[in-house]
């Protein structure tokens, strides 16, 4: 017999829509204000330098947006999700690259015109001025970071190398702000306009420090996470149980992930995002990982009692966004971990589709089967390779497995190809976008 629950009341807007509207309004309001201030106070020493100032102001604003997107502010992260915020950060970053490049080009052209010098001589003369030099170094770092973010380059770099290169962006922030302070030409004609600009910078940097440093340090000091048990699930899969103090006050939900560092076991810079593989119960946390890299492969050797430094919880892949009582949970491979937690937490009629090469490869299958029985959920274990005749996520096959799919909330987590196949099919079947949720584990 399938479990039932009262129908959920459809809100006028989902949490994700509310957060996107708030973020968009913040960006648009400040953009419009900067445009007005530029028109009033933006005149440069000549027409070309006025254009350079236009791009310089917008480069500063774009950089602020970049920082907000990666500040890991809990309110935004729970509603939009780190994967989407990081994707937006990446595309805005390319906008920053072009804006900075145009600012630099017009600065050289403007001063070359003003002093009747060649571009090369202008560059060399500016390079000995501290304010200009700081700006040039910041621009060079942005070019390097943009180059390493191109998909071709990113795929050929380890996460640790990519992260180290991106860490240079914090230096860029310091250089860029110092460049603006020393230049003193942002809004020289208005103390009020200058006060607004530097207050905005202060708010954005404070948000970054709170989200990336303050909250993680405070939570780790408060909860004092430690390894309670290490349980091999199979030859290449292990679960790690974590305990700590006051875990009932940790705002974690089923479906979320954390960034884990095992103190003394791996170097500090080696960290991995692992989903919670059990719904948080206020007493312990659990991650389940497959040996796919150096950090995850070594988890079975982590000593019990080891300290753990955890960032998070992160992610919008939670029941917070549900607008329908029924749910379809789709998982592939180790993507079953957040889905298993959602199944444990969830209520209402639920269908679980678990894709694996074979039942032997199905991680946590016994737990999934027991949870499905206890909650009256339907479980379909879909095995074998995806080939013509065995494509369970094609629209017709998906509809045959879940005839009322349009009336359900859909959660999908698994390998990218599988996730995209499911998303294409649910769109083709007419499932509303607000009912579809995917976890892509985006950190870069």
N, C-alpha and C positions, 0 to 999 in steps of 0.2 A: 504494500500500500504506500502511495506516495505522500510525503509530508506536505501539508498546505499551510498557508498563513494569510492573514488579511492583505488585500491588495494595497500596494504602496500608493500614497497620494502623489500625483505628479506635480512637482514644483513648477513655478513659472519659469525658472531657469535652474540649470544644474550648477553644482559648485564650480565645475570647470568653466562654464560660461560666465559665471559671476567673476571669477578670478581673471579670466581673459579680458573681460570688460573693464575691470579695475586697472589692470596693467596697461591696457591700451589707452585708457583715459589719462593715466599718469604720463605716459610717453607723449600723447598728442597734446596735452595741456602745456607741457614744458616745451615741446617743439614750437607750438604757436607763440608762446611767450618769447622764445629765443628769436623767432622770425621778427617779431615786433621790435625787440630790443636792437636787432641788427639793423633794421631800417632806420631807427632813430640814432643809434650810436656807432654804426658799423663802418663809417667812412675811413678808408685807409689813405696812405700818402699819395697814391695814384689809383687809377681804375683797376689795374691788375692786382695791386695789393688789397684792394677792397674785396675782390673775388677771393683772394687767398684767405682773408679774414673770415669770409663766409664759410669756406670749407673748414677752416680751423675751429670755428665755433661748433659746427656740426660734427666734426671729429670728436670734440670733447663730449658732446651730448651722446653720440653713438657709443663712445667708450663707457659712459655711465650706464646706458642700457645694457651693455655687455656685462657689467659688474652686477647689476640687479639680477640678470638671468642666471648667473652662476653663484649668487650669494647663498643659495640653499635656504632661503627663508621658509620656515615651516608652513606658513599660511599658503604661499604660492605652490610649494612642492606638493602638499597633500591634495591640492585641487587640480593642478595642471600636470604634475609629474616631472621628475628630473629628466626623463628621456626627451620629452617635448621641449622643455626649457633649454636643454643642452643642444638640441637640434636648432632651435631658434638662435641660440648663442653662436653656433657655428656660422649660420648664414649672415647674421648681423656682423660677425667678424670679417667676412669678406667685404661687406659694405664699409667697415672701418678701414680696411686696407686701401680701398680705392679713394675714400675720402682723404685719408692721410697723404696718399700719393699725389692727389690733386692739390692739396694744401701746400705741400713741399714744392711742387712744380711751379705753382703760381707765385710762391714766395721768391724763388730763384728768378723767375721771369720779371717779377715786379721790381725787385731791387736792381736787376741788370738794366732794366729800362730807366729806372730813377737815376742811376749813377753812370749810365752809358758804359757798362762793363760787359764782358763776355759772361755767359752762364758759368763757365769753369772758374773764372776769377771771382765771380760773385759767390760761388759755393765756398771757395777757399777763404774768402774774407769773412763770411758768416761763420765758418767752422771755428774761428778763433774767438768768437763771442760766446760766453758761457750759456746765455739763454738759448741761442740758436743751436749750440752744440748739444745741449740736453734734448732739444726737440729732434735733432738729426739722429741721435742714438736711439731715442724712443721709436722713431719711424723705422730705423733699420731692424729693430727687434720685431716690430709688427710685421715687416716683410718676411722675416725668417719664420715666425709663427704661422703666418698665412701659408707659406710654402709647405710647411710640414703638415698642415691641415688638409691639403689637397688629398683626395681619396687615394690616389695612387701612392703617395708618400706615406700616408697614415697606415696603410695596410702592410707596409714593409718595416714598420717600427714597432718595437715592444711598447706596451703601455707605459712602462717605467721611463723609457727614453722620451716618448711623446709628452708625458706629464712633466718631466724635467725641463723640456724646451718651453712648455706653456707656463711653467713657473716664472719664466723671465717676464711674463706680462705684469707681474707685481712690480718689477723694476720699472717697466714702462709707465705704470701709473704714477710712480714717484717722479720719474723724469718728466712726464707730460705735465703734471701739476706744477712742478718747479719751473718748467719752461714757461707756462702761462704766468706764474707769479713774477718771474724776472722780466718778462716782456712788458707786463703792465699795460697792455693795449687792448684787453678784452672789452671792457666798458669804461674807458677812462673819463667819460663825461658825466657819469652818474654813479654816485656812491650806492644808491638804492639798487640799481641794476647789477653792480659789482657784488653787492651783498647777497642778492638773490643767487647769483652764479656760484659763489663760493659756499653759500649755505647748501645749495643743491649737491655740490661735490662732497661736503661734509656728511650729509645724510646718506648718500650712496656709499661712501667709504665706511661709514659706521655700520650700515646694513651688511656689507661684506664681512667686516670684522666680527660682527655678532653671529652671522650665519655660519661662517667658515671656521671661526676660532672660538668665540665665546660660548656658543651653545654646546659644541662637542666637548670642550674642556670642562664646562660646568657639569654636564651629564655624566662624564666619566668619573669626575671627582665625587659626584653624589652617589652613583650606582656601584662603582668599584667592581666592574665585571671580572669574572674569573671562569676558567674552564671547569665544569663540574663532571663531565664524562665525555669520552670519545668512543663512539659506537660504529664499528665497520658494518655497513649495510650490504656490501658485496665486495668483490675483489678490487673494484676501482671507485667505490662510493663510500663516503663516511659521513656520519652525523656528529656534530659537536654540540653539546649542551652547555649553556652558559647560565650562571647564576649571578646574583648581585644583590645590592640593598635597594629597597623601595622600588622594585621593578613594577609594582602595581601603578606607580605614578609615571612610568615611561609611556609616552603617547604613541605606542606601536599598535598597528593593526595587521590582521591577516592580509597577505598579499604584498606587504612592503618588503624592502630590502635594506640592508645596512652595509657599510664599508668596514671591513674587519682587519685589524692588525693584531697579531699575536706576539705580545711583547717578549723578547728574548728568543723567540723561535725563528723569526724571519727578520731581515733588515727593516728598519722603520719605513722605508719607501715602498716596500712590497705590501700592497693592500689589494683586497678583492671585494667586489660587491657580491654578496650572497643573500638570496631571499630567505626569509623566515620560513622554515618548512613545517612549522606548527603554529597554530594560532596562539598569540601571547596570552598567558594565563596569570600574569602578575607575579609569578614565582621563578620562571626560567624562560630562556630563549633557546631556539634550536635552529641551526643551519645544517643543510645537507648539501654536500658538494661532490661532484665527479672529478676525478683526477684528469684535469685538462691542461694544467700548467704547473710551474714550480711550487707556487703557494698552495694551490688546492691539492696537489699530489702529496704534499708533506703534512696535511692536516691530521692524518691518522697517527702521526708521531708527536703531536702536541702534548706536552705533559699535563696531566690533571692538576689543577691548582694554578696554572699559568694565568697571568694578568692578560686582559684583552682590552684594547682600545678600540672603541666602536664609534663610528659616525653614523648618525641617523636616529630614528628610522626615516627612510625616504620613499617616495613613490605614491602615485595616485591610483595604483592597481588595487583598489579596495572596494568594499561594499558601501562606502560613503556615497558613491555616485549612482547607486541603484535607483531606478524609477519603476521597475517591474518586480513582482514577487518571485517569478520563476527565473531560473538561471541556467545557462549552458556554460560549462567550464571545459575548455579545450586545452590540452597540454601535450607537449612533445618532448621526449628526452628528459633532461634535468629541469625543464620548465615545469615539471609536475610539482616542484617544491612550493611555489606560491599558490598554485591551484589546490594542493593538498590542504594548505592553511585556510584558504577560502572555503573549501568544502567543510572543514571542521567548524568554522565560525558561522557558516551560512544557515539560513532558514528558507522555507519555501520549496516548491518542487524544483528539483535539480537534476540535470543530466550531465554526466562527465564523459568526455571523449578523450581517451588516453592513447596517444600514438607512440608506438615503439617498434623496433625491429622484430622483437620477440618478447614473450612474457618474461624470459630470463633477463632481458635488458630493461625491463620496466622497473624503474627505481621506486621503492616504497609501495609496491603493488599490494602487498598484504595489508598495509595500513589503509590504503585507498579503498580496498574491498570492504574492510571492516567499517570504515566511516560511512561508505555508501549504504551498507546494510543497516547501520544504526540510525541513519537519517532518512531512510526511504528513498535514496537517490538511485537513479538509473546509471549504471556504469557500462561503458563499451570500451573494451581494450582492442585497439585497431593495430594489428601487427602486419609485418611484411614490408617490402619496399614499395614505394610509390611508382607504379608502372601502369600502362593502359590496362584497365580491368581491375585495378586496385588503387583507386584514387578517392579515398573516403571523404575528402574535403571538396570535391567537385560539388557545385550547387545541388544537382539532383540527388547525389548520395547523401549530402548533408541534410537535405530536406527529408529524405527517407528515414534517417536516424532520428531527426528532431522535427516532426511535422509542424509543431507550433513555434518554431524558432523565432518568427517575427514578434511573438509575444514575450520573448525572454530577454533577459540581460545576458550578453555574451562576453565572456572573459577568455582571452587566449594568450598563452605564453609558450614559447618553444623556439626551435631554430628559425632563423629569418625566413627561409623559403616556405616553411610550413605556416608561419604566422601570416605571411603575405597571401598565401593561398586561401587561408580561412577568411581573411579580411575581404578579399575579392569576392568570395562566394557569399558572404553575409550581405555585402552591398548588392550583389546581383539578386539576392532573395528579398531585398527590400527591408532589411532590418534597419531601423532608424539609427543614425550616427550616435545619438546620445545614449543608446543602449549597448554600444560596442566599446570594449576596453582591451587594450593590448599592452603588454609589458615588453619593452625592448632593451632594458638594461643599458640605457645610454649614459655614458660618462664622458664621452669625447666626441 
